[in-house]
Amino acid sequence: MSKNLRKLEKFYLNISDNYRHLVLALLLILIPGVYLLVYHTGGAKFVYTHTMYFPIVLASLSLGNPWGALTGLVGGILLGPMMPLDTQTYQSQQTINWIFRTVIFILIGLLSGFFTTIIRHFFNQFSQYLSTNPETNIDNTNYIANNPLPDKPNQNYLIVTILIYNHEKIVSLVGTDIYNQFLRTFHLFVKNQMKDTICYFVQAESNKLWLVMEQTDIQQDMDNLLNVLAKPLDSTDYPFYVDYSLGCTSITGTDNLYKFSSFSQADEAALLAKRSGARYEVYNMEKMQRETDFILLGEFHKALKENQTYLVYQPKINLKTNKPYCFEALIRWEHPVHGLILPSSFIPLIEQTNLIHELTDWVFSQVIEKIVEFRENDIDVIISINISSKNLAYPNFYKSVISKLREAGIDPSQIILEITESHFMVNPKENINVLNMFVKTGMTVAIDDFGTGYSSLSLLGQLPVKIIKIDRSFIKDIDADETTYHIVSAIIDIAHKLGCKVVAEGIETKTIHEIAKTLKADYAQGFYYAKPLHRDIVIEWYKNHIKE
């Protein structure tokens, strides 16, 4: 219904606003044309006088009341004293007849114009309703579609997303009305400051504004916008801090302004700026990369079934004995087209979908087979497995894992569950409950990549964690950066006081190995000891190194 009304509105307003000269020309043709029609068909005594309503109504609808009334008056005179009742006998009309007809013509013109004004007012209100946010009266996204720019196929445009990401705190502090008032003031201020460059400035969501300008130079254009945003509003009216991020994308041609994907690119860049803390981010992710990611996800189920995936095992070394303590199972994907695909290229994609459950189930099956193989060689090995917060949220995860271990006769103490710090903090209470269930069976829990997420050392005492793996980003600079050295030393010291063992990840040199020992890390992992080992050689490697 609304689409049809918008089409009618557009058609009507286009006629009334953009084609006035055409309507005037048409009236100059129609009015004499009606006069000639009536004259040549025999005069005013026949029905053809009613055809004068067409130019009268046209003038009223297109040009308004005065023009409708004027057209009615002209038509009344032309078909009155200037038109015989009968063109054959040239008999004149009675005065009362043509005066009455003229009055009717004028009334028709006035009434048509009156209803035209009502219709125009309705369309204006309807257009405003559709094209503005009802709470702030700021133009919304419909405004862009309803007010197209002149076609410039070679013009570059800069689309900017302004994302206010602390708006919920502002609303909870001062209320919705004050926040909306701030948005109106902010919108008007920016629009006035950049009135010479802005093409569109609309409100996309309660905390998101889209700005479109003709692009000259991205860096200069963004610097100009940042300079405007840096100017303070009256702090007495808005006693709160507004935290925002900016993202932008560049497009060519006005046609691309009406594609939602163009604005979503700016949105993604703004979210990236929020995470990175940059002043702004420019969208530069290539479409081909997205398509590749999509294809990889579609092929992953097949990869698991057709043995394109396999596990490698990287040893963790006990720094007191310099002997292997356990192995970490790591997945690899040998793609038939793309070759070897490392986990960093597909695991983040898998973790966003329910494929993570299928992947984790496959990993456990492979690890159990390997533990059994070790056992057949009289070796009780410990293997750590990486899991996701999605796994912990899956209702049957615990039962499935324990069932697999029991079927194979494997002691749960031979399994270490590794979960990254950031994943652990997704639903900490629920995760703690599930992990406690595993711990009660004898299984060990480790926090992976510690120092890169959101938790704190004070929280460690509440977690069922016995091993902390310090992220390689800290370890690799420990010999060159004094601050990093002290941070790692403090983490190890506090972890020990909390009863946790510490693994230093990413050790690649003897110097860093010696530093890790000096700081009393318990275990170490990295290329200095061994690269991830293929499943076919891992047992032999273990036998050789456990004897040394």
C-alpha positions, 0 to 999 in steps of 0.5 A: 500500500505504501509503495503505491502511495509513494508512486502516486505521490511522486507522479503527482508532485512531479506534474505539479512541481516540474511541469508547470510550463508544459501545463501552461502550454497545454492549456493554451492549446486546450482552451482554444481547442474546446472553443473550436470544438463547440463552435464547429459542432453547432454552438452552445446548445449542444453537450460539447460545452462540458469539455471545458471542464478538462482544462479547468480541472487540469489547471486546478490540479497542476497550478492551484486555485487561482489558475483553476478559477481563471481558466473557468472564467476564461472558458465561461466567457469564450463559451458565453458571450463569444459563442452563439447558441446556434452557429447556423442561425447565430442566435445568441445565448440568454445572459443568465445561461452563460453567466450561470455556466461561467459561475459553475466553471469558476466553482469547479476550478476553485473546488478542484484547487481546494481538493488539490491543496488537501491532496498536496498537503497529504502527500507532503505529510506522507512523504515527511512521515516516510522520509524522516525519523518520527522521534528526531525529525531527521531524514531517514534512509528513505530520504535518499531513495526519494530524493535522487541526485542528478546522474553523475556516472563518473563522480566519486562519492564518500559514504561515512557511517557515524556510529555512536556506540555508547548511546545506551549509556547516554539514554540510561543516564539522561533519557530518550528525549534528551538523547534525541534532542542531542541528535537533532542538534548534532545533525543540524550542527554538522549539516550547517558546518558542511553544507557545501559538501554534504549530499545526504545526511540521514539517520539510519538507526538510533545510534547510526548516521549516514553521511554522503559527500562528493569525494575529493580526497578521502584523507582530506575529506575525513580530516575535514569531518573530524575537525567538525566533529571535534568542535564542542556542542554546548556542554550545559545542554548535553552533560555527557560524553559521546563516544563514536567511531567513523567508517567510510567507503568510496563509490563511483556513480550515483547508482551505487548510492541507492544500494544498501551494500554500499552503506553496509561497507561503511558500517563494517568499517565503523565497527572495525574502527570501534574495535581498533580504536582508530580515528576512522577506518576505510573499507577495503575488504575485497569482494573476492575474499568474501566469496572465498570465505563463503565457498570455504564454509560450504566445502568444510563439511565435505572436507571432514568427510573426505579426509581433506582435514588432518591433525598435527601435534605440537609438543609442550615441553616441561622446562624442569626436565626438558622432556615433552609433557603433552601435545596440542592437537592442531587442525590442517586442511589440505584443499584440493584446489587451494592447497594447505589452508592454515586454521587462521584462515577458516577456524574464525569462519567455522566458529561463527556457525554450527559447523564448530560442533561438527569440527570439535566432534571430529577432532575428539574422534581423531585425538581419541584414536591417537591416544589409543595408538599411543597406548598400544605403544605403552605410552600414556600421553596427554593431548590438549584440544581447543574448544569454543564457547559455542561447544560449551553452550551445546547441550550434548557436548559434555555427554558426547565427549565423556561417552567417547572417552568411556567407549575407548577406555581413556582416562579423562585426565589424558585430555586438556581442554583449551579455551581462549580467554575471549571465548571464555568470557562470552558466557562466563557463568555458564562456561564455568558450570560446564567446565566444572563438570569436566574437571570433576572427571579428572580433565584439566582446563587451560586458558589459551592466548592469555593476555589478549582477551577481556578477563583479569587476573582477579577472575582466575581464582573463580575459574576451574583453570589449572593451566594458563598459556601466555600468548606468543605476542608477549613472549616474542618480545620478552628479550627486547622489551623490559615492560613486556618482561615485567608483565610476563613475570607478574603473570607467572608469579600471580598464576603460581600463587593461584595454583596454576601452571604456566605455558609460554607459547611461541618460543623460537630462540634459545634466549627466550627459552632461557628467559622463560626458565628464569621466570619459572614458567612451567612449560613451553611451546614453540618452534625452538622445540618442534614444529607441529608434527604430522600424525604419522611421526608424532609417536616416534618423535615422542619416543626419541625425545623422552629418552634424551 
